[in-house]
Amino acid sequence: MGAGRHSLVFPLTLIAVGVMLLLREFGYLHGDIVRYWPVLLIVWGLGMIWAARKG
């Protein structure tokens, strides 16, 4: 069950990044979103640690 959950994390992260970049291109988001990509890696890593501790 855990392996299936982890296999969705990477595709969902890519989709989220793509949506943010698309919204920025359409003018809905202002500023430099790309400079915050390390935060996504940190959140992803924390999510993996949290999932490992739960089960």
C-alpha positions as CSV (number, residue, x, y, z in Angstrom):
1,M,0.0,0.0,0.0
2,G,2.8,2.4,0.8
3,A,4.6,1.8,-2.5
4,G,1.5,2.9,-4.5
5,R,1.2,6.1,-2.5
6,H,4.9,7.0,-3.1
7,S,4.5,6.4,-6.8
8,L,2.0,9.2,-7.0
9,V,4.1,11.8,-5.2
10,F,6.5,12.5,-8.1
11,P,3.8,12.8,-10.8
12,L,1.7,15.0,-8.6
13,T,4.7,17.3,-7.8
14,L,5.3,17.6,-11.6
15,I,1.7,18.5,-12.2
16,A,1.7,21.1,-9.4
17,V,4.9,22.7,-10.8
18,G,3.4,22.7,-14.3
19,V,0.2,24.3,-13.1
20,M,2.1,27.0,-11.2
21,L,4.2,27.8,-14.3
22,L,1.2,27.9,-16.5
23,L,-0.7,30.2,-14.2
24,R,2.4,32.5,-14.1
25,E,2.5,32.5,-17.9
26,F,-1.2,33.5,-18.1
27,G,-0.6,36.3,-15.7
28,Y,-2.5,34.9,-12.7
29,L,0.6,34.6,-10.6
30,H,3.1,37.4,-10.2
31,G,6.7,37.2,-9.2
32,D,9.4,34.7,-9.7
33,I,7.8,31.3,-8.8
34,V,10.7,29.4,-10.2
35,R,13.0,30.6,-7.4
36,Y,10.9,28.7,-4.8
37,W,11.5,25.2,-6.3
38,P,13.8,24.2,-3.5
39,V,10.8,24.6,-1.1
40,L,8.9,21.9,-3.2
41,L,11.9,19.5,-2.6
42,I,11.8,20.2,1.1
43,V,8.1,19.6,1.4
44,W,8.4,16.5,-0.7
45,G,11.2,15.2,1.6
46,L,9.2,16.0,4.7
47,G,6.2,14.2,3.3
48,M,8.3,11.1,2.6
49,I,9.7,11.2,6.2
50,W,6.2,11.6,7.6
51,A,4.9,8.7,5.5
52,A,7.8,6.5,6.7
53,R,7.1,7.3,10.3
54,K,3.4,6.5,10.0
55,G,3.8,3.1,8.5
